[in-house]
Amino acid sequence: MSKAPELVIPEVVEPDLCRVAIFTADWNPEITHALRDGALETLRSAGIKDENIYSQSVPGTVELANAAGMALEYMPDVKAIIIIGCVIRGDTPHFDYVCSIVADATSRLNSLGRTPVIFGVLTVDNEQQARDRAGGVLGNKGAEAAVAAIRMANLHTTASQLRYTAFRR
């Protein structure tokens, strides 16, 4: 089994203005809470203050889409949204439905081009695969989602300044 590469935490372009919302599914809490904690630790390590991090639980992975959509509507100062969940394949098609719903919704929200919604949802075949990705041998995918959130928040911050700059001179 391969080992996770060392996580490089980027510098935040505007740390005092960088607000991040994290929504965590309560389903499979041993895994999702470890992912959330990895994301929180990474954001704090990047210099984002606790008062600029909004963290809230939702019942399950499907509800993450609603929470992210709500944040887009009611939290205009948020620079990035991270959704964290864990869906473990079972004996029924429920896995496929849940994964499809949350992936499609995240894609639609991201296509709006407003606040980036980072997909921190594990879709795994078994519990060991989830543990390996929630602080185990493959690292913490919640921490990786936080790095993606910082990078996308930085992109949006710098891109918003481009609207005042002529592309051709």
N, C-alpha and C positions, 0 to 999 in steps of 0.2 A: 504494500500500500504506500502511495506517495505521501510525502510530508507537505504540510501547508507552507507556502512561501512566507517569508517575514513580511508582516504588514507595515507598510509605509504610510504614516498619517500625514496628509498634506496640510500646509499652512492655510488657515482660513483668511480669505481676502479682507473681510470686514467682520472680525470676531464679535464686536459689540452689537452688530446688527443681525448676526446669523442666528435665526430662530429655527428650531427643528422640532417637528411633531413626530412622535413615535407611537404607533398603535400596535398592540400586542394581543394576539389571540390567546385566550385562556385555555384552549384545547391543547393537550400535551404540554402542560405548564413546566414540567422539568426541562423540556427542550426550549420552549419559547421564552421562558424567563431567563435562561442562560444566554440566549441570543440577544434579548433586550439588554441584559447587563453588559454584554460585550459591546453593544452599540453605545450605551451610555458612557462606558469607560473610554471608548474611543473619542466620542464627542468632547468629553471633558479634557482628555489628553491634548486635544487640538486647541483648547482654550475657550471652548464654548461654555458659558456660565450656566449653572443649574437653572437660574431664572429664565433662561432662553431656551430651555428644553421642556417641552410638554409631553408627558408620557401617560398614556391611558390604555387600559385593558378593554377588550371587547370579547363577547362570548366565544366566537369561533373565527375561522379563516374567512368564510364568506362575508362576515360583517366587516372585515378590514376594508373592503371596497367602499362601503357606505361611510366608514369613518374617514377615509382619505378624501372622499368627495365632500363630506361635511367640512373638513379642514380647508379645502380649496374655497369653499363658499364663505366660511365664517372666520377664517384666520388669515387675513390678507398679508400679514407681516411674516408669515412662515416662509423660509427660504427653501426648505426641503421637508418631505414627508417620508418616513420609513414605515413600511408595514412588515410586521414580523408574525410568522405563523409556521406551523409544521403539519403537513398532511402525510400520513403514513398509509401506504397501500394496504387494502384489506381484501376481503373476499367478495365484495360487491362493487358495482360501478360508482359508488359514492365518491371515491378518490378522484375519478375522472371528472365528475361534475364539479366538485369543489375546486380542483386545480384549474379547470377551464373558466369557471366564473371569476375567480380572483385574478387570473392572468389576463383575461379579456378586459376586465374592468380597469386594471392597472394600465394596460395598453391604451385604452380610451382616455383615461385621465391624463396620461403623459402626452398623448397626441394633441391635447389642448395647448401645449407649449407654455403653460403658466408655471406653476410650482412643480418641480420634479417629484415623482412618487417612486421611491426605491423599493424594489421587490425583494424583501428579505424573507421570503416564504420557502421553507424547505419542502420539497416534494420527493419523498424517499420511499424505498421499498420496504424498509424495516427500521426498527427502533435503533439498532446499532449504527446504521448509516446516519441517522439523526444525531445521535450522541457524538459521532466522529466529527460532525460539522457544527456542533454547539459547544465548542471548547475542547474537543477531543483531538485526535491525531491530524485531522484536516483543518484545524483552526476553528475560528468562530465566525460563521457567516454573518452574524449580527454586526460584528466589528467591521467586516468587509462592507456591509450595507451602509454603515456610518461613513466609511471612507468614500463610498460612491456618493452619498448625500453631500458631503463636504465638497467634493469635486464638482458636482452639478450645481450646488449653491454658488460656488465660485464662478462657474461658467455663466450662470444667470446674472450674477452681479456685474461681471465684466461686459457681458453682452448688452445689458440694459444701458450701459454707457455708450455703446456704439450708435444708438439711435440719434445721437447728437453729433456724430462724426460722419463726414462724407466718405463714402467708400471709394469714390474716384475723385482725384484732385486734378 
